Amino acid sequence: MYLWIKAFHIMAVITWFAGLFYLPRLFVYHAQAEDELSRERFKVMERKLLRGIMNPSMVVALLLGAWMLYLSPGWLSQGWMHAKLTLVALLVVYHHLCGRIRTRFAAEANTHSHVFYRWFNEAPVLALVGIVLLVVLKPF
């Protein structure tokens, strides 16, 4: 059973990360948009991505991850898992920050440039690298 849970956890994480990579990229383009039609199109795309893909993927990834920890509580005594869970918590914060930014764009209240969003877009990459290295190498 554990391997089935793990497989679906990995699929949910991949889907969540796809959204975490793409939504801030949409913010870059949205911040550059100069016409109303483009801005409205980005609003729809951002809302559908966040609500239809990212939110469900995050919830499933977190629930399946918690289920695996319930089945293997020994992982919680290892330092690499503490570091991984810290990165996951930061990703959840980042996810919610993306939701707040999307709300600002929807209200035509964005205050950041496309350059800001280009840098903002890099955070999940760093988290992904850290999480994968921690899970595979289990350094401490």
DRENMI-830302 format. One record per residue (C-alpha): residue in one letter; z, x, y. Coordinates in steps of 0.001 Angstrom, whole numbers, padded with zeros to 6 digits, always signed. Example, Ala and Ser with C-alpha at 12.3 -4.5 7.8 and 13.67 -1.06 7.14 Angstrom:
# residues 2
a+007800+012300-004500s+007140+013670-001060
//
This chain:
# residues 140
m+000000+000000+000000y+000879+002843+002381l-002663+004263+002273w-004162+000862+003134i-001847+000570+006114k-002705+004120+007152a-006453+003453+006892f-006233+000351+009082h-003912+002191+011483i-006539+004920+011914m-009255+002302+012523a-007111+000578+015152v-006337+003901+016838i-010035+004802+016952t-010867+001437+018508w-008003+001742+021006f-009117+005221+022026a-012699+004057+022450g-011396+001632+025048l-009086+004215+026611f-012101+006473+027073y-014519+003786+028269l-012436+001664+030658p-011682+004525+033085r-015386+005461+032927l-016155+001901+034017f-013697+002441+036878v-015762+005467+037959y-018921+003372+038097h-017136+000400+039648a-015730+002602+042425q-019278+003794+043153a-020817+000307+043093e-022173-000766+046443d-023566-004224+045747e-021730-007431+044887l-023708-008086+041697s-022721-004702+040239r-019061-005104+041213e-018932-008543+039595r-020573-007202+036433f-017990-004398+036217k-015154-006892+036658v-016387-008869+033655m-016933-005763+031531e-013502-004342+032382r-011718-007636+031657k-013475-008158+028328l-012879-004569+027234l-009189-004647+028101r-008357-008110+026803g-010768-008373+023895i-010698-004865+022456m-008059-002586+023946n-005041-004906+023932p-005509-006106+020346s-006292-002577+019128m-003186-001165+020769v-000971-003873+019284v-002411-003410+015790a-002160+000402+016013l+001468+000212+017138l+002463-002390+014537l+000801-000517+011675g+002305+002770+012885a+005754+001174+012979w+005167-000245+009494m+004313+003218+008173l+007485+004611+009753y+009472+001811+008139l+008002+002751+004760s+008535+006498+005339p+011605+006831+007578g+011896+010548+006791w+009095+011234+009282l+011493+010277+012072s+013669+013312+011361q+010827+015726+012095g+010164+017217+015524w+006399+016841+015387m+006837+013080+014960h+009097+012925+018014a+006419+014758+020007k+003696+012453+018661l+005682+009326+019480t+006259+010665+022990l+002497+011041+023434v+001970+007543+022021a+004512+006160+024502l+002636+007915+027318l-000610+006353+026053v+000990+002909+026182v+001998+003608+029802y-001556+004809+030534h-002956+001658+028896h-000805-000564+031113l-001750+001495+034150c-005395+000828+033280g-004542-002868+033237r-003014-002650+036712i-006053-000775+038009r-008344-003409+036499t-006345-006088+038296r-006780-004211+041584f-010529-003963+041056a-010651-007689+040230a-008894-008421+043529e-011233-006081+045440a-008165-003956+046259n-009151-000599+044751t-007918+002319+046865h-009205+005265+044834s-012528+007072+044791h-014774+007653+041803v-013555+011277+041799f-009980+010107+041193y-011138+008049+038217r-013117+010970+036818w-009860+012936+036625f-007870+009906+035485n-010353+009537+032608e-009258+012881+031115a-005649+011932+030285p-006357+010194+026954v-008420+013195+025834l-005385+015438+026247a-003196+012950+024392l-005727+012694+021557v-005877+016463+021133g-002095+016682+021079i-001632+013819+018641v-004266+015035+016185l-002916+018592+016232l+000648+017350+015714v-000300+015038+012821v-002499+017572+011042l-000516+020777+011642k+003034+019332+011754p+004120+022460+013685f+007846+021674+013954
//
